[in-house]
Amino acid sequence: MEKKITILPGDGIGPEVVASAVEVLQAVGKRFQHTFHIAYATIGGAAIDQHEDPLPQETIELCEQSDAILLGAVGGPKWDQNPAELRPEKGLLRIRKHFDLFSNLRPVQAVPSLIKASPLKDDLVKDVDLLIVRELTGGLYFGEPRKRTDEEALDSLVYTRPEIERIVENAFELARVRRGKLTSVDKANVLDTSRLWRQIVDEKKAQYPDVEVEHSLVDSTAMKLITNPGAYDVIVTENMFGDILSDEASVITGSLGVLPSASIRSDNFGLYEPVHGSAPELAGRGIANPAATILSVAMMLRYSFGLKEEAAEIERAVNAVFEDGYFTADLATPDSRVLTTNEWTEKVLNELDTSFVSDSIMTTYI
Ligand SMILES: NC(=O)c1ccc[n+]([C@@H]2O[C@H](COP(=O)([O-])OP(=O)(O)OC[C@H]3O[C@@H](n4cnc5c(N)ncnc54)[C@H](O)[C@@H]3O)[C@@H](O)[C@H]2O)c1
């Protein structure tokens, strides 16, 4: 397979974790005989510094010529006082909207060797394996009209039927290939957008008889995510509820440094990025955890390119390194071995190589 990938390192630790992920991508390409053509462009603060625009036209054009995008993270104190249009985060909102990346997927899965890093009790965390499907291009963050004066401010929460239908269908399809359970989260006791959302979920249910559906109000879901996170399979929700719930879910497994995400369009074109931000206080120190970005590459291979075996191999290698007791500083416990970003990446690359050697031996015997 031959694919073009645009890399947007961004700011803070973005360039460091992206460099690790690109090494892993190239190693997997070599092993499975795929060619990944890589091109780099700017976004966020780095793009503001170079082009006075958080999402320059040349970045958009390069992404348009690609099959997928890998992003590090954007933002930092340097740009915090900028006007809204010149904030790094604006680059993210614009790229999601420009490419119509309406479906944001955030898997949260317990890894046995990381359970101790969770703020929750082991028993609550050990069975967690959930996927949050968040609508990403509609709702309150994009609705018009909006206005602000010193006396009054207005944001609009708008959802159309097609916007809800496509994300709900996407979530049903994902639930079908997982454990067949879908929790639709809304605030239907108060909001009309939520009532329409609930109505559409109920309409679609008939097309997916193999999926068990439940409706859940966002406030009680926020509680249950902490008191019984193992009860969820796929959670589908609108933009703002998904923003909040996915950050809540991200702490269940212990570190932001291990959580990947995908933002996907109907034709499977996607933008892949770690859930964490640019962690400016860690930038340039070589100690950031690259696991979330490496696992985002696995999501890219699975969702945009359909390379399931290759994706699973990356996930296996990452988990094997954790199982061997190697961690970056954010996950370190007194008896773990603490590695730098590069050293930890090297362990993952060795793990991929080692299994390659054993595969070759197996092939010889067969
Ligand atoms: N998608 C994005 O690009 C994105 C997301 C969130 C925040 N941000 C931006 O990032 C900047 C910092 O925001 P924040 O501090 O709220 O969130 P953050 O995710 O950058 O950091 C939160 C905490 O997690 C730690 N952390 C995050 N990623 C880590 C990693 N890979 N390895 C080890 N530790 C890690 C940080 O050190 C910090 O203690 C802000 O400018 C914010 O706007 C960007």
The ligand as an SDF file (V2000), in Angstrom:
LIG
                    3D

 44 48  0  0  0  0  0  0  0  0999 V2000
   -5.4230   19.1880   20.9600 N   0  0  0  0  0  0  0  0  0  0  0  0
   -4.5590   20.0930   21.4000 C   0  0  0  0  0  0  0  0  0  0  0  0
   -3.6590   20.5050   20.6920 O   0  0  0  0  0  0  0  0  0  0  0  0
   -4.6980   20.5990   22.8090 C   0  0  0  0  0  0  0  0  0  0  0  0
   -5.4760   19.9210   23.7500 C   0  0  0  0  0  0  0  0  0  0  0  0
   -5.4830   20.3900   25.0620 C   0  0  0  0  0  0  0  0  0  0  0  0
   -4.7450   21.5190   25.4070 C   0  0  0  0  0  0  0  0  0  0  0  0
   -4.0290   22.1650   24.4480 N   0  0  0  0  0  0  0  0  0  0  0  0
   -3.1680   23.3210   24.7740 C   0  0  0  0  0  0  0  0  0  0  0  0
   -1.9990   22.8030   25.4210 O   0  0  0  0  0  0  0  0  0  0  0  0
   -1.5010   23.7860   26.3480 C   0  0  0  0  0  0  0  0  0  0  0  0
   -1.3390   23.1480   27.7180 C   0  0  0  0  0  0  0  0  0  0  0  0
   -2.6460   22.7680   28.1840 O   0  0  0  0  0  0  0  0  0  0  0  0
   -2.9290   21.8950   29.4640 P   0  0  0  0  0  0  0  0  0  0  0  0
   -1.7660   22.0120   30.4090 O   0  0  0  0  0  0  0  0  0  0  0  0
   -4.2720   22.2220   29.9440 O   0  0  0  0  0  0  0  0  0  0  0  0
   -3.0240   20.3770   28.9250 O   0  0  0  0  0  0  0  0  0  0  0  0
   -1.8790   19.3400   28.5750 P   0  0  0  0  0  0  0  0  0  0  0  0
   -2.5590   18.1240   28.0640 O   0  0  0  0  0  0  0  0  0  0  0  0
   -0.8490   19.9430   27.7100 O   0  0  0  0  0  0  0  0  0  0  0  0
   -1.2070   18.9740   29.9890 O   0  0  0  0  0  0  0  0  0  0  0  0
   -1.9630   18.5100   31.1080 C   0  0  0  0  0  0  0  0  0  0  0  0
   -1.0370   17.7450   32.0590 C   0  0  0  0  0  0  0  0  0  0  0  0
   -0.6840   16.4910   31.4840 O   0  0  0  0  0  0  0  0  0  0  0  0
    0.7250   16.3920   31.3110 C   0  0  0  0  0  0  0  0  0  0  0  0
    0.9500   15.7920   29.9970 N   0  0  0  0  0  0  0  0  0  0  0  0
    0.2420   16.0570   28.8600 C   0  0  0  0  0  0  0  0  0  0  0  0
    0.7230   15.3370   27.8520 N   0  0  0  0  0  0  0  0  0  0  0  0
    1.7500   14.6060   28.3320 C   0  0  0  0  0  0  0  0  0  0  0  0
    2.6660   13.6770   27.7720 C   0  0  0  0  0  0  0  0  0  0  0  0
    2.6070   13.3260   26.4740 N   0  0  0  0  0  0  0  0  0  0  0  0
    3.6030   13.1380   28.5520 N   0  0  0  0  0  0  0  0  0  0  0  0
    3.6760   13.4480   29.8520 C   0  0  0  0  0  0  0  0  0  0  0  0
    2.8360   14.3090   30.4710 N   0  0  0  0  0  0  0  0  0  0  0  0
    1.8950   14.8840   29.7040 C   0  0  0  0  0  0  0  0  0  0  0  0
    1.2510   17.8220   31.3730 C   0  0  0  0  0  0  0  0  0  0  0  0
    2.5800   17.8740   31.8170 O   0  0  0  0  0  0  0  0  0  0  0  0
    0.2810   18.4730   32.3470 C   0  0  0  0  0  0  0  0  0  0  0  0
    0.6650   18.1800   33.6600 O   0  0  0  0  0  0  0  0  0  0  0  0
   -2.5200   24.9400   26.3230 C   0  0  0  0  0  0  0  0  0  0  0  0
   -2.0070   25.9350   25.4770 O   0  0  0  0  0  0  0  0  0  0  0  0
   -3.7700   24.3120   25.7370 C   0  0  0  0  0  0  0  0  0  0  0  0
   -4.5760   25.2520   25.0670 O   0  0  0  0  0  0  0  0  0  0  0  0
   -3.9680   21.7250   23.1640 C   0  0  0  0  0  0  0  0  0  0  0  0
  1  2  1  0
  2  3  2  0
  2  4  1  0
  4  5  1  0
  4 44  2  0
  5  6  2  0
  6  7  1  0
  7  8  2  0
  8  9  1  0
  8 44  1  0
  9 10  1  0
  9 42  1  0
 10 11  1  0
 11 12  1  0
 11 40  1  0
 12 13  1  0
 13 14  1  0
 14 15  2  0
 14 16  1  0
 14 17  1  0
 17 18  1  0
 18 19  2  0
 18 20  1  0
 18 21  1  0
 21 22  1  0
 22 23  1  0
 23 24  1  0
 23 38  1  0
 24 25  1  0
 25 26  1  0
 25 36  1  0
 26 27  1  0
 26 35  1  0
 27 28  2  0
 28 29  1  0
 29 30  1  0
 29 35  2  0
 30 31  1  0
 30 32  2  0
 32 33  1  0
 33 34  2  0
 34 35  1  0
 36 37  1  0
 36 38  1  0
 38 39  1  0
 40 41  1  0
 40 42  1  0
 42 43  1  0
M  CHG  2   8   1  16  -1
M  END
$$$$
